[in-house]
Amino acid sequence: MNDRWQTIAIILAVVLALLGGITAAVVITGGPAPVVLPSPTTAAGSSAQPSALASSSSLPSTAPSSIASVPAASPTAVPSPTAPANLTTITFTKMKLDAQKGTLAGLPRTFAFTTEGPGTVTVVLKPTVTSGRTIACLKPAGGTAVCHTGPSATLTGTTVRAKTNWTLTAIGSGTDAPTLDIGLTFGTGHPSVTLTNGRFDGKMYPYDGATFKLTTPRAGSLVLKGDWGGHAFDYALLVEPASTPAHGLKSSGNAPHATGTFPVTAGTAYNGTLANLDDGFGLTSLTLTVTWP
């Protein structure tokens, strides 16, 4: 009996030892495999953000400098103003003005001309004899007049328009009736000046017409048109190079008006004359237009 229980005890001990070994093996090998969770890059609804982060972290180190090296957009070009036309100058020489009052009273000499393009107009008045003060005003159409009173003057005006009409007026101050050179410098491709309220009162200076000088910028034709109010006079109308020696005047016709066309060359100085060769009979108004190439 004792041997039988000993045998049973031994068998039970062996069984328990075997069971203990199996349990230890399970613990050592880690048991069943763990559940595999979805990776962040494959989980629904999360694929865009992680991949964007990953790609941004893998940008090459030169990326910022490449962005900085992209040239900035050029600023919108501002159209440049129209280039001013060539300047041209005409000077009416030894012109006798009327006075505001007294025995020599009359109207202001008025000069009208047009500029083309933006630029500056300059008027210079210089007395040829000491004979009093002049009231001179330069005015653009629709603008404000610039005026000066004195024995001489320089007036300037500016414009930014494509075309601007200008007037210059000149009259003696009070009872003064000065004699002046009146120079006009302005920009245009089609120079022309019209004098109104001139005097054509007889063949004796200083009220016998008008004289001028200019330099032609281009070759072409210089045209003079004069009108003196309906009364026919013998007159002289001529344009000649400034280098021509002084000479007497010959009649160009007898009429209440006159027109002359004269060929001119570029860069040449010319003198022009419209003169009354008859005795006058009182105040006679003169309108004279000078057009040159």
C-alpha positions in Angstrom: 0.0 0.0 0.0 2.7 2.4 0.9 4.5 1.5 -2.3 1.4 2.2 -4.3 1.0 5.8 -2.8 4.6 6.5 -3.3 4.2 5.6 -7.0 1.1 7.8 -7.3 2.9 10.7 -5.6 5.8 10.4 -8.0 3.5 10.4 -11.0 1.7 13.5 -9.7 5.0 15.3 -9.2 6.1 14.5 -12.7 2.8 15.8 -14.1 3.0 19.0 -12.1 6.6 19.5 -13.3 5.5 19.1 -16.9 2.6 21.6 -16.5 5.0 24.1 -14.9 7.4 23.8 -17.8 4.7 24.4 -20.4 3.5 27.6 -18.5 7.0 28.9 -18.3 7.4 28.4 -22.0 4.3 30.4 -22.8 5.5 33.3 -20.6 9.0 33.3 -22.1 7.8 33.3 -25.7 5.5 36.4 -25.1 2.2 34.7 -25.6 -0.1 35.5 -28.5 1.0 38.1 -31.1 -0.2 41.6 -30.3 -3.1 43.2 -32.3 -1.6 45.3 -35.1 -3.1 48.8 -35.1 -3.6 50.8 -38.4 -0.6 52.9 -39.2 -1.0 56.7 -39.1 -0.4 56.9 -42.9 -3.2 54.5 -43.7 -5.8 55.4 -41.1 -9.0 56.8 -42.7 -9.3 60.5 -42.6 -5.7 61.1 -41.5 -3.7 60.4 -44.6 -3.3 64.0 -45.9 -2.0 65.7 -42.8 0.7 63.3 -41.8 2.0 63.0 -45.4 2.1 66.7 -45.7 4.1 67.1 -42.6 6.5 64.4 -43.7 7.0 66.0 -47.0 7.6 69.4 -45.5 10.2 68.0 -43.2 12.0 66.5 -46.1 12.3 69.8 -48.2 15.9 70.4 -49.3 17.7 73.1 -47.4 17.9 75.3 -50.5 14.2 75.8 -50.8 14.0 79.1 -48.9 16.7 80.7 -50.9 15.1 79.6 -54.1 11.9 81.3 -53.1 13.8 84.4 -52.2 15.6 84.5 -55.5 12.3 84.7 -57.5 12.4 88.3 -58.9 9.7 90.5 -57.6 7.1 91.7 -60.1 8.2 94.8 -61.9 6.1 97.9 -60.9 3.5 99.0 -63.5 5.2 101.3 -65.9 4.0 104.9 -65.8 3.6 106.3 -69.3 6.1 109.0 -69.8 4.7 112.4 -70.7 4.6 113.4 -74.3 8.0 114.8 -75.3 7.9 118.5 -75.8 8.0 119.7 -79.4 11.0 121.6 -80.6 11.3 125.1 -79.3 11.0 127.9 -81.7 11.5 131.7 -81.3 10.1 134.8 -83.1 11.0 138.3 -82.0 8.9 141.3 -83.1 11.5 144.1 -83.4 11.2 147.8 -82.5 7.5 147.6 -81.9 5.9 150.8 -80.7 3.1 150.3 -78.1 0.1 152.3 -77.5 -0.4 154.0 -74.1 -3.3 153.4 -71.7 -4.3 157.1 -71.8 -3.2 160.4 -73.2 -2.6 161.4 -76.8 -1.0 158.1 -77.6 -3.8 156.0 -76.1 -4.9 152.9 -77.9 -5.3 149.1 -77.6 -2.8 146.5 -76.3 -0.8 144.7 -78.9 -2.0 141.1 -78.8 0.0 138.0 -79.9 -1.8 134.7 -80.2 -0.1 131.3 -80.6 -0.5 127.6 -79.8 1.8 125.1 -78.1 1.8 121.4 -78.9 2.7 119.1 -76.1 3.8 119.9 -72.5 6.5 122.5 -72.0 7.3 126.1 -71.1 6.5 129.3 -72.8 9.0 132.2 -72.4 8.3 135.9 -73.3 11.1 138.5 -73.2 10.4 142.2 -73.6 13.4 144.5 -74.0 13.2 148.3 -74.6 15.1 149.5 -77.7 15.0 153.0 -76.4 14.3 154.4 -72.9 10.6 155.2 -73.3 8.7 154.2 -70.2 7.1 151.1 -68.7 5.1 148.2 -70.2 2.2 146.3 -68.8 2.6 142.7 -70.2 0.4 139.7 -69.5 0.8 136.1 -70.6 -2.2 133.9 -70.4 -3.1 130.3 -71.4 -6.6 129.6 -72.5 -8.7 128.7 -69.4 -5.8 129.5 -67.1 -4.5 132.4 -65.1 -2.6 135.3 -66.5 1.0 136.2 -65.4 1.6 139.9 -65.6 4.4 142.3 -65.1 4.8 146.1 -65.2 8.2 147.6 -65.9 10.6 148.8 -68.6 11.5 145.2 -69.3 10.1 141.8 -68.4 10.5 138.0 -68.7 7.3 136.0 -68.4 7.0 132.2 -68.3 4.1 129.8 -68.4 3.9 126.0 -68.4 1.4 123.5 -69.8 1.0 119.7 -69.7 -1.7 119.6 -72.3 -1.4 118.3 -75.9 -2.4 121.7 -77.2 -2.7 125.0 -75.4 -3.7 128.4 -76.9 -1.8 131.4 -75.5 -2.2 135.2 -75.7 0.4 137.9 -74.8 -0.8 141.4 -74.4 1.4 144.5 -74.1 0.5 148.2 -73.6 2.3 151.2 -72.2 1.6 152.0 -68.5 -0.3 155.2 -68.1 0.8 157.7 -70.7 4.0 155.7 -71.6 4.3 154.3 -75.1 7.5 152.3 -75.1 9.3 150.8 -78.1 10.3 147.1 -77.5 11.7 143.9 -78.9 9.1 141.3 -78.0 10.4 137.7 -78.1 8.2 134.6 -77.9 9.7 131.1 -77.3 7.4 128.1 -77.3 7.2 124.5 -78.3 5.3 123.4 -81.4 5.7 121.4 -84.6 3.6 124.0 -86.6 4.8 127.5 -85.5 2.5 130.4 -86.1 1.8 133.7 -84.4 -0.9 136.2 -85.0 -0.6 139.9 -84.1 -3.8 141.9 -83.6 -4.2 145.6 -82.7 -1.0 146.4 -84.6 -0.7 149.8 -86.3 -0.5 150.6 -90.0 -0.9 154.3 -89.9 1.5 155.6 -92.6 5.0 155.4 -94.0 6.7 157.1 -91.1 8.2 154.9 -88.2 7.1 153.8 -85.6 3.5 153.1 -86.7 4.2 152.0 -90.2 3.7 148.2 -89.8 5.7 145.4 -88.2 9.1 143.8 -88.4 10.3 140.5 -87.0 13.2 138.0 -87.0 13.3 134.2 -86.5 15.4 131.2 -87.3 13.6 128.4 -89.2 14.1 124.9 -87.6 13.2 123.2 -90.9 13.2 123.9 -94.6 9.9 124.8 -96.2 7.8 127.9 -96.7 7.3 131.0 -94.5 4.0 132.6 -95.1 2.9 136.2 -94.2 -0.7 137.3 -94.2 -1.5 141.0 -93.4 -4.8 142.8 -93.2 -5.3 146.5 -92.4 -9.0 147.2 -92.3 -10.2 147.7 -95.8 -8.2 150.7 -97.0 -5.8 150.2 -99.8 -2.2 151.2 -99.2 1.0 150.8 -101.1 2.9 148.2 -99.0 6.2 146.3 -98.8 6.1 142.6 -97.8 9.3 140.7 -97.7 11.3 138.0 -96.0 15.1 137.7 -96.5 18.2 136.2 -94.8 19.3 138.2 -91.8 22.7 138.5 -93.4 21.3 140.6 -96.2 22.7 144.2 -96.2 20.3 147.0 -95.3 18.4 148.5 -98.2 15.4 150.6 -99.0 11.9 149.2 -99.4 10.1 148.7 -102.7 6.4 148.4 -103.2 4.9 144.9 -103.3 1.5 146.1 -104.3 -1.5 148.3 -103.4 -4.3 146.6 -101.5 -6.2 146.5 -98.2 -4.4 143.2 -97.4 -1.4 141.1 -98.5 -0.1 137.6 -98.5 3.4 136.4 -99.3 5.0 132.9 -99.4 8.8 132.7 -99.1 11.0 129.6 -99.4 13.4 129.1 -96.4 16.1 126.7 -95.4 16.7 124.9 -92.1 18.7 126.6 -89.4 18.8 130.0 -91.1 18.0 133.4 -89.5 15.5 135.6 -91.4 14.1 139.1 -91.1 10.6 139.8 -92.2 8.8 143.1 -92.9 5.3 144.4 -93.6 5.5 148.2 -94.1 3.0 150.9 -95.2 4.5 153.0 -98.0 1.7 155.5 -98.2 0.9 158.5 -96.0 -1.6 157.6 -93.3 -4.9 159.2 -92.5 -5.2 158.3 -88.8 -5.3 155.2 -86.6 -5.3 152.0 -88.8 -5.4 148.6 -87.1 -3.1 145.8 -88.4 -3.6 142.0 -88.2 -0.5 140.0 -89.2 0.0 136.2 -89.1 3.4 134.7 -89.5 3.7 130.9 -90.1 7.0 129.1 -90.6 8.1 125.5 -90.9 
